[in-house]
Amino acid sequence: MPTIQKVGVLGCGLMGSGIAQIAAQAGFQTVVLEVEQKYLDKGFAGIDKSLGKFVEKGKMTAEQKAEVMGRLKPTTSNQDLADCDIVIEAIIENKELKKSTYAALDKIVKPDAIFSSNTSSLTITELSMATSRAKQFVGLHFFNPVPMMKLVEVVRTIVTSNEAFNDTFEFAKKLGKEPIACRDNSGFVVNRLLVPYLLDAIRALEEGAGSIEDIDKGMVLGCGHPMGPFTLLDFVGLDTTYFITEVMFEEYREKRFASPPLLKKMVMAGRYGRKSGAGFYDYSGEKPVAMDSKR
Ligand code: 3HC
């Protein structure tokens, strides 16, 4: 297996742009692939903004920021990934699209490169089977916002080789993250625990245990969480959470992973959270207003 020097990132959305950013910050030449230039432009604007915050706070100089940007190569051509040592996929959570993307890249990217996926709930084993390099296929699950969150879950399947797993684990450390080793069980470690907690917060709301703001306040002030469950749901995206629950419920058939009716209705109503301007809170004003607020 080659020493990892050049990184490929598939997808320049919220997660892909964050992954590309930290790879470039860690000194790797990083190629970022998107289907259309407009998605690259949007993702690169986000990277520029995030790095700008570090410059503002004196954590990085303007020269260092320019160097990081210089290590990032946006592209819409699969061919530009040919000589990458690791390819990290962070496209939309569509299993068939992911599989066809890997299958196409399998023929282009050098045979000893590692393939990895940032999927939050899909089975790494199934994705790996779309390629001829299942032994070199490892899950790499990052957390939002990628530049700030320290954790990466490094996921091995029953066919992942020790060498590929260890190389990916060491690579995660080089990205400045704290990796943990996970088996390929849906939701890995964090979402397996986080998702039932978030769903339980919605059930508590449905049952009238407390208001949105009070439940959030309870977990922030009572347990020291950085965000209460409804703020976090809006931050992650209710559509994303709903998708994850569907996959996890399908896998485990346990009620704790089943979507409460309110979550489904929120998604039906287009209330996806911060990204759509409203979720459990409305973000159109100066301060977020909870949807059950009487004020
Ligand atoms: N780039 C650079 N800096 C950033 C940033 C970014 N993308 N996002 C936030 N920051 C900086 C801010 O500028 C600020 O810097 P400062 O302390 O030097 O002023 C600092 O981070 C803190 O930000 P804020 O003051 O805006 O707000 P918070 O103190 O609340 O911190 C947070 C923001 C880091 C997002 C914090 O609220 C947090 O940790 N929230 C929980 C996030 C979480 O749980 N993420 C995991 C979601 S689950 C997931 O991703 C898995 C998936 O599969 C579902």
Boltz pocket constraint, residues with backbone or C-beta under 6 A from the ligand:
constraints:
  - pocket:
      binder: B
      contacts: [[A, 49], [A, 50], [A, 51], [A, 53], [A, 54], [A, 57], [A, 120], [A, 142], [A, 143], [A, 144], [A, 145], [A, 146], [A, 147], [A, 148], [A, 149], [A, 191], [A, 226], [A, 227], [A, 232], [A, 236]]
      max_distance: 6.0
